[in-house]
Amino acid sequence: MDLGLRGRRALVLGASAGLGYAIGAQLVKEGARVAICSRDEARIRDAAQRMGAEFGVTADLTKPGTTKELVEKVIGAMGGVDVLVVNTGGPPKGSIEKLTAEQWQEGFQSLWMSVVEGVQAALPGMKERRWGRIILVTSVAAREAMPLLTISNGLRAGLMGLVKTVSNEVAEHGVTINGVQPGYHATERLKELGVPEDKITSAIPARRLGKPEELGALVTFLASEQAGYITGQSVVIDGGWMRGF
C-alpha cells in the first residue's frame, strides 16, 4: 500500500528514543522528510543520524512558548509542516498529596500547552494547503487511571476532548487530528516506573509488551493519505490490556 507520504514534511516531538524515535523512523521509511526534537542535543543529533531524519532540534517542551518557536523554526527550514506528531515525556509519578504545584504546572505545559502551541503554529499552513495530519501520542491512562500517574491520568484524559473539538473545526480544510493511546510498550520509560515486566504482561491478553515499531506503524498510517477520513479519534494500542469498551 502506498501511504502517500513521500516528500511530506513531518515534525515529531520527543523523538530521541522510545516511541517517538520509532514514529520518526517509520515516517522516514515511507519517504517523508522528517525533523525531530528532544531536550538533549547529543541524543537528538545521534537519533537524527541513525533514523535518517533531515535534522534534529533541541527543545525543552516544558518551557512556555518553546513548542511554538520550534514549529516555526521547522516551517522556516522545511517550507512547511504537513504532519505534526506531538509526543512528550511522561510527567513524574506521585500521589495527589505529594505532587507539588510546580510539578503540576510543568506537566500542564508539557502535556497540554505543547499541543496547543504546536497546533496553533502548524494549522495555518495546513489549512492553506488543504492537507494536514496532527497526531497526539498520549496514553491509555487517558481512559483508565494508572496508579501514581496522577498528573498523566488527569491531563491526558482532557486531550481526548481537545482532539474531538479541534477535529470538528478543521476537517473541512483537509486536516485531520487524532490521538493514539499506547499501553505498556518496551521502552526506557516503562523501566522507570519500576514495575516487574512479568507482572505487567500477566495482565495483558497478548501476554507481551508492545513494540515501539507497532506504535510507529499506527501513527504513520494515521499520518498517511489513506487515513484522510479518520479524524477526531483516540485509538488504543495496548494488546487488549484495557477492559473497557
Secondary structure as UniProt FT lines:
FT   TURN            6..7
FT   STRAND          9..12
FT   HELIX           18..29
FT   TURN            30..31
FT   STRAND          33..38
FT   HELIX           41..51
FT   STRAND          55..58
FT   TURN            61..62
FT   TURN            64..65
FT   HELIX           66..78
FT   STRAND          83..87
FT   TURN            96..98
FT   HELIX           101..108
FT   HELIX           109..113
FT   HELIX           114..129
FT   STRAND          132..137
FT   HELIX           140..142
FT   TURN            147..148
FT   HELIX           150..170
FT   HELIX           171..173
FT   STRAND          175..182
FT   HELIX           188..193
FT   HELIX           197..201
FT   TURN            202..203
FT   TURN            205..206
FT   HELIX           212..222
FT   HELIX           225..227
FT   TURN            228..229
FT   STRAND          234..237
FT   TURN            239..240
//
